[in-house]
Amino acid sequence: MRLRGCITLFISLTMLLFLACGEDDSPFPDSPASATGTTDNDGLAELDLGSHIITVSVVDFIPTTISGIAVTAHLLKDYLYVYAAGNDEFYSNFKLVSYADMEGNSGIIYAPKPASPQGAAVFETNIEVTMERITRDVYSYNEEPAYTEDVQSDIWTTVTEGEGTLSDIYELANSIALDDAIFIHVVNDVATLTNAEVQTISIIMDDETITSDTVFAVLLGLEFHIFSADTLTYTYVDYGDITLPMIFINEATLVEGGFFAQFTLTWGEVPYDLDSHIWTPMIGVSSHHIYWVERGSIAGEPYVFLDVDDLFSWGPEHIVIQQEFPGTYYYSVRQFSDEGNIPNGDVKVSVLKPDRSVEEFTPPNVVGSGQGWYWHVCTIDGTTGIVTETGTMNEDPPVFAGQPDPMRSKPY
């Protein structure tokens, strides 16, 4: 089963034993070292870091090997850091492996470095990296990568601290992004403070999509519930003369968000394709239906935006009401695919308000619902901001007049 929402790296340790092993067989390195390479037609890249020889295998979730992926490894004092560069199809990824965990592994055997007449021990490791295909500009690690925060305290790294807003972090991200990618992590205390559901994300810093600090702030608001006026203490990390593409948000002083409401839809593996829909009140001379065909805009009318149409399970999909208008907004979820049904699909909708309060909704258990059915989730009053649960399943949308057909074909 594909586990969307997390990027996984599986570690397998395969060692060779030579009779001429050196006396020092600890996996902890004596000095920093870095190496880079590119995966070959078999999806493999061998990186020689002196005391460690690492063979990286890069695959997708099928798994099928991926050639032409640039990989980098750094020997930190306490961790092995591996980075796989994304491209037009795949998100960049990283992994930290603890030497302490390696040391207690009974399957680890050491070999002398062939070029070393002294027979110095070499630690040989095979690492398989599973990369996730790009669906939107931000990828959320729903399963938190191990040891992420420990990068800041490793004695072979240097930490630089700053204080500012998301605008400052946007400028920093642009300056230290690697392969147009940056990883941003909020520490536990900040995640608890903001009610964030994830702590680490990968952002594609593409000038064609992340066009301004405003867009950047909206994306981080969706993921971390951090808003553009919040004051943040953040750090980035240097390893020798190399800046790692990672930003840590360690403290936050919060203010209310500059939006009206944010809807987040998540679900399980089946149904594969669910869609977020929202209908606006009259804005000027017309109302608007925002969904995967008409994704809207936060910079102009209708000031409502859908970030992505997730076609293959899990989500999330987000809809943001950036600026409100008097009247009623109707939010619903429609089942597009023909497998399973919404009541049995582990479906959840959360509504985030500017004060960071969150309301969560789950569908009613209605027998017979399936493809084409709507879960009418809730309404929100454009004047008062009051959210009212609807909580019904229906074959019809909550609003009819002037709406395009939401069941037109998709590019599967």
N, C-alpha and C positions, 0 to 999 in steps of 0.2 A: 504494500500500500504506500502511495506517495504521501509523505508528511509535509503538506504545504505549510508555510508560516514559519519554517525554521530551515536554515541552511546547515547541512550536516557534513562533518568531516570525520571519516572513520579511520582509526589508526591501527595498523597492524605492524608488528615488529618482527622482522625476520632477520636472524643473525647467522653469521658463519663463524666457526671456531677454528683457530689455527693454534698449533702447539707453541708458537713463539709469542704468545700474548705477553704484553707488558704487564707490569705489576699494578699500574693504576687503571682499574677497570670501571671507574665511576663515570656515569653519563654527564656529570657536571663539567662544562668546559673551563679551561684555564684562562681563555682570553676571548674577546669578541671576534666574530667572523661573520661574513655575509657572502651569499652566492646567489646568482640568478641563472635562469635558463628558460627554455621554451619547450613545451611538450611536442613530441614527435608524432608520427602517424599512428603510433600505438597509444597516444595519450600520456607518454612518460617523459620525465625530465630528471636527470641526475644532477644533484647539486653537491659539489665538494667544498665543505667548509673546514677542511683540515682534520680536526678531531672528530668530525661527524660527516658521514656521507649519506645524503638523503635522496631517495628516489621517490618522486612525487608522481602519482597517477591521478589524472583528472578525468572525471566521468560526469555525465548528467544523471538524472534520477532513474533512467530506464533499467540498468545503466549502460550507456554507450560512451566509449572513450572520446575525448575531445582533444584534437590537435591544435597547435598554434597558440596555446595559452601561456602567457608569460608568468613564471612563478619565481618567488624570492623567498629566501630563508635567512633569518638572523639568529645567531646564538646570543640570547640574553643570558644574564647570570643564572637565573632560576628557571627560565622557560625557553623552549624552542618556538620561535615565531615564524609561521608560514603564511605567505600571502599569494593568492591567485588572482591575476588581473582579469577583470571582465572585458567584454567586447560588446558588439551590437546585439548579441543574443543572450549573454549571461551576466549576472551580477558579479562584481568582485567579491572576494571572500577572504577571511583570515582565520587563523587557528593558533592558539597557544597550548603547548604541551609541556607539562611539568616534568622536569628531570627527576624530581623526587618520586613521582609515580612510576617512571621508567625504572628507577633503581630497585624497586621492590618486585619487579616483574621476573618470575623464574624463567621465562622464555628468552631473556636477554643474554646474549653471548657476545663477546668482544673479539675483534680481529685486529692484527697489526696492520698499520698502514703500509701498503706494498712499497711505497717509495722511501720508507723510513728504515735505515739500517739498525736503528735502536729498537725497532719493533714496538713503537709507541701504540697504545691501544686506540682503535678507531671504532666509533659507535655507528653502525649502519642501520638505517631505518627506512622502511617503506611506508609511505603515507598516501592514502587514497582520499582525494578531495572531490566531493559531490557538489556541483554548481547548479544553481537554480536559474531557470530562464526568466528573462525580463518581462514583466507585465505592466509595470508603472515606474515612476521615477524614484520611489522609495520602497525598500524592502525591509520588513519587520522581522527581527529574530524573535519569534515567539518562544523558542527555547534558547535561553541565554547562553552565549558562548562561555566556556569555562575560563576562569582566571583573567577576564578582561580588565578589571580594575587594577590587578597586580602589575600591569605594565608600568603604571605610574610610580611604583615603589621599587622596581628592579634597580639595583645599584649600577647597572651599566646603561641606564637611560637617564636623560636629563629632562626635567619637567619645567615648562614655562607657563606661568599663570596669568590670566587676564580677567577683567571684569567689564561687563557691558551688557548689551541686549542681543537679540537674535540677528540684528543687522551687523553687529561686530563679528558674530560667529559665522555669518554668511561670507564676510570678507576673508576671514581666516580659512574657511573651508575652500574658497576659491584659490587661495594661495598655496595650500598644502595638499590639495587633492592629487591623487595618483591615478593615472589612467581614467581621469574624469570621475573618480569615485572617492567618497569620504565616508568613514564610519563615525557615527556619533553615539555616545553612550551617556546615559544619565545614571548616577549612582543611586543606591537603594533609597536613601533619605529623600532625594529629589523625586524619584518615582512615586514614593508614598505620599509626598506633599501634593503632587499634581494629579494623583489618581491615574497615572500612566499605566497602560496595560502591557507595555514592552519597555525594555531598557536600552536596547541596541538596534540601530537601523543602519542600512547602507543607502546612501543617496547618490544618484547619478548627477554630477554637476555639469550638466549639458547646457550650454548657452541658449540652445533652441527651446528648451523646456523650463529650466530654472532661470527665468529671464530677469529676476530682480530679487531683492531681499524680501519683498512682500510675498512673492510666491513661495520662497524658502520658508518664511515664517508660517504661512498657512500649512505647509506640509509638516513642519515640526509640531505645529499645534494639533494636527490630526493624530500624530503618533505619540507625542509626549505630554500633550495638554499644557505646553509652554507657549506663552503668547508674546507678541512683539514688544510690549512695554515692560515685561518682566526684567528684573535685574539679575544677571547670572554671573557666577564665578566659574570659569572654565580653564582647562589646561590642554596643552598639546605636548607631545613627547618626541624628543630627539634621541636617536641611537647613533652616537658618533656624529658624523656630518650628514646623516640621513634623518629626515623628519617623517615619522610614521603617519599614514593618512588616518589619524584617529583624533577625535576631539572628545574630551570628557567634561560633562557639566556636573560640577560638584556641589554647588549651592545655588539657591534661587530665592529671590524676594519677589512675591507674586502680586500682580494687580489683576483686575477683571479683564477678560478678553475683549477684543474689539470685533466680535462677531455676534450673531444672534443665536445660532444653534448648529451643532455638528452631529450628524447621524452616522453610526458605524454598524455595518452589517457583516456578520461572520456566520459560517455554517460548516457542516461536516463534509465528508467525501461525496455523499449522495443526498439530494440531487446535485449534479455537477454544476449546473448553471442557475443561479438565482440572480435577480436584478432588483436594484434599488430604484424606486420611482417617487417623485414628489411633484405635487401640483401646487402652484402658487395662487394667492389671491390676485385680483386685478392689479396690475402694475402699469400705470399709464392707461393704455387703451386695450390691453389684453392680459390674460393669465398665461402661465407657461407650464409645460409638462417637461420636467427634467428627468432623463433616463439615458440609456446607453446610446441612443440615436442623437439626442439633443442634450449635450453634457453641460450646457450653460456657461456662465462666466461669473467670476467674483469681482471683476473690474468694471462691469457694466451690467445693464439690464439682462437677466432678472436678478443679478447679485446672488445667484445660487449656482453651485458647481458640483458635479460628480467627478471624482478623481480618476476612476478606472472602471472598466467592465471586466470583471473576473469571470472567465469562461470555464474554468476547470477546478471547481471545488474550493472550499475553505474561506475565501475572501482574504483580507477585508475589502469592502467597498465603502467609501465615505461620501456623504453629501454635506456640503457646508452652506448654510444660509448666512451670507456675509452681512447683508443689510436687509432689515425687515420692512414689511409694508402692512398696513391695516388689512385685516381679513383673516382667513383660515388657510393654513398650509396643511395638506394631506400627504402623509407618508405611508407608502405601502411597499411590500416585497412581492414580486411575481416569480413564479417558477417557469423558467424557459425550457429546461431539458425535460425529457419524458421519463427519467428514472426516479423512483422514490417519490416522496412528498415532503412538503414543508413541516408538518407537525412531527415527523419522525427524522428530520434532517439535522438535529442539533443546531437549530437556527437561533440566533440571538441578535437583537438590535439594542444598541445603547445610544442615548441622547445626552450629549455634553452641553452644558450651558456656560455662559461667560464666567460665572462664579466657580466653575469646575465641579459643580454638582452633576451627578450622573444618574439618569433613570434607565433601567434595563427592562426589556420586554422579551417574552418568549411566546410562540404561537399557541393557539388553542388546539386541542386534539380533536380534529374533525375528520371523520371517516369519509373516504371517497374523494378527497382533494388530490390534485395531481397537476400535470402539465397545464399551463395557462391560468391556474388559479392564483388569486391574490390573497395575501395576508394583509388585511387592513390594520396597520400597527397602531397609529396614533395620529392625532392632529395637534397643531400648535397655533396658538392665537398670536397673530402678528402684532398686536398692540400690547397685550399683557405678558406674553411669553409663557403662558400656562400650557403645559403638555397634558393632553387627555388621551388615555388609552382607548382605542377602538376595539381591538382584540377579536376580530372576526375573520373567517375564511369565506371567500366569495369568488365566483367565476367572473364577476364584473369589477371594473375599477371603481374607486370611490367618486370619481368625477368623469363625466362623459363628454361634455360639449367641446367640440373642436380639437379632440385629441387624435394624434396620428396612431397608426397601428403598431403597438409595441411588440408584436409577434412576427415581424418581418425577419428574414433569414439573417444568420450571423456567419462570419468567416471562420468556421471551425477548421 
